[in-house]
């Protein structure tokens, strides 16, 4: 399956809460293939289904050479005090801003066979799990920024050549 184009800030699909996967069928299998192909490109840590225009709870990840996916992910644990970490997003290209994130996160969901899957980690994995799950809840990292930083980010979005 091919890599799919990434939807950009302003596309309503990015602000819509994604529906759970009710049944794994050929369409869901094809979506997972597309998510995996889309996340394998250089510089990508994760791709949510909504970023490729499909509003179902699924994302792929590519962290330190480990590539995978999860369906119906839900954050079941975060720990540690939030800290500001530089974060960017494929749907907001070229912009990076300090975003409050927990240093540890765990998500639970299923795989294509309906088996329970848990993903957990610190560092970039924790950040990606929070970021991608946010996408599925219709939240962009810009929504998490502190007020002054968000004002700056929105100015940069308006001045960008892709907006």
matplotlib code that plots the C-alpha trace (Angstrom):
import matplotlib.pyplot as plt

x = [0.0, 1.2, 2.2, -0.9, -0.8, -0.9, -3.8, -2.8, -3.9, -7.3, -8.7, -11.8, -10.8, -8.0, -10.5, -12.9, -13.0, -12.2, -14.6, -13.5, -12.7, -15.8, -14.7, -11.4, -12.1, -10.1, -10.6, -9.0, -6.2, -5.5, -5.6, -3.0, -0.8, -1.1, -0.3, 2.8, 3.9, 3.3, 5.2, 8.3, 9.3, 12.3, 11.6, 8.3, 7.6, 3.9, 0.9, -2.7, -5.4, -7.1, -3.9, -4.5, -8.2, -9.6, -11.5, -11.0, -8.9, -5.7, -2.1, 1.3, 4.7, 8.3, 10.5, 14.1, 13.7, 10.6, 7.7, 4.2, 0.5, -2.3, -6.1, -8.5, -5.7, -6.6, -4.1, -4.3, -1.4, 0.8, 3.3, 5.8, 5.4, 4.7, 7.7, 8.0, 9.5, 10.0, 7.3, 6.3, 3.6, 3.3, 0.0, 1.7, 4.8, 8.0, 6.9, 8.2, 7.1, 7.6, 4.6, 3.7, 4.0, 4.4, 7.7, 6.0, 2.9, 1.1, -1.7, -3.8, -5.6, -5.8, -4.1, -5.6, -6.3, -8.2, -5.5, -4.9, -1.8, 0.0, 2.6, 4.6, 7.7, 9.6, 11.2, 10.1, 7.8, 5.9, 5.6, 4.4, 1.9, 0.4, 0.6, -1.0, -3.7, -4.5, -5.0, -7.6, -9.4, -9.4, -6.6, -3.5, -0.3, -1.0, -4.1, -1.7, 0.6, 0.8, -1.1, 1.8, 3.4, 0.0, -0.4, 3.1, 2.4, -0.9, 0.9, 3.5, 0.7, -1.0, 2.3, 3.3, 3.3, 1.2, -1.7]
y = [0.0, 3.5, 6.3, 8.6, 12.4, 14.1, 16.4, 19.9, 22.2, 23.6, 20.3, 19.5, 15.8, 16.8, 18.3, 15.4, 12.6, 9.3, 6.4, 3.1, 0.2, -2.0, -4.8, -5.7, -6.2, -5.7, -1.9, -1.8, -4.1, -1.7, 1.3, -0.3, -1.0, 2.6, 3.8, 1.7, 2.8, 6.4, 6.3, 4.6, 7.8, 9.6, 12.0, 10.4, 9.1, 8.5, 8.9, 8.9, 7.6, 11.1, 12.6, 10.6, 11.4, 8.4, 9.0, 5.7, 5.0, 3.8, 5.0, 3.8, 4.6, 4.5, 4.9, 4.0, 1.6, -0.1, 0.2, -0.8, 0.1, -0.1, 0.0, 1.6, 3.0, 4.5, 6.1, 3.9, 5.5, 8.6, 9.3, 11.9, 15.6, 17.2, 18.9, 21.1, 19.1, 20.3, 18.9, 19.1, 17.6, 16.4, 18.3, 21.5, 21.3, 23.1, 24.3, 23.1, 24.3, 23.4, 21.2, 19.8, 16.0, 13.4, 11.5, 8.1, 6.9, 3.6, 2.9, -0.2, -1.3, -4.2, -5.6, -6.9, -10.2, -8.6, -9.4, -6.8, -4.8, -2.4, 0.1, 2.0, 4.0, 7.1, 9.8, 9.9, 6.9, 8.5, 11.7, 9.9, 7.8, 11.0, 13.0, 10.3, 9.5, 13.2, 13.2, 10.5, 12.7, 15.6, 17.4, 18.9, 19.6, 23.3, 23.0, 21.9, 24.9, 27.5, 30.7, 32.9, 30.0, 29.2, 32.8, 32.7, 29.3, 30.5, 33.5, 31.2, 29.0, 32.0, 33.2, 29.8, 29.0, 25.9, 27.4]
z = [0.0, -0.6, 1.8, 2.1, 2.0, 5.4, 6.2, 7.3, 10.1, 9.2, 7.9, 9.9, 10.1, 12.5, 15.0, 14.9, 17.6, 15.9, 16.0, 17.5, 15.1, 15.5, 13.2, 11.7, 8.0, 4.7, 5.0, 8.4, 7.3, 4.3, 6.6, 8.9, 5.8, 4.7, 8.3, 8.4, 4.9, 5.9, 9.2, 7.6, 5.9, 7.4, 10.4, 11.3, 14.8, 14.4, 12.1, 13.3, 11.0, 11.1, 9.7, 6.5, 6.4, 8.1, 11.4, 13.2, 16.3, 14.9, 14.7, 13.6, 15.3, 14.3, 17.4, 17.5, 14.6, 16.1, 13.7, 14.7, 15.0, 17.5, 17.0, 19.5, 21.7, 25.1, 27.5, 30.6, 32.5, 32.5, 35.2, 36.2, 36.3, 32.9, 31.3, 28.3, 25.3, 21.8, 19.7, 16.1, 13.9, 10.3, 10.2, 11.2, 9.1, 10.0, 13.4, 16.8, 20.1, 23.8, 24.7, 28.1, 28.2, 30.8, 30.8, 30.8, 29.0, 28.5, 26.0, 25.6, 22.4, 20.0, 17.0, 13.7, 15.4, 18.3, 20.8, 23.5, 22.9, 25.4, 24.3, 26.9, 27.2, 28.2, 26.1, 22.5, 22.9, 25.7, 23.7, 20.6, 22.5, 24.0, 20.7, 18.5, 21.0, 21.2, 17.4, 17.7, 20.3, 17.9, 19.8, 18.1, 20.0, 19.4, 21.7, 24.6, 24.4, 27.1, 26.2, 25.0, 23.1, 21.4, 20.3, 18.7, 17.1, 15.6, 14.2, 12.6, 11.2, 9.6, 8.1, 6.8, 3.1, 3.5, 5.4]

ax = plt.figure().add_subplot(projection="3d")
ax.plot(x, y, z, "-o")
ax.set_aspect("equal")
plt.show()
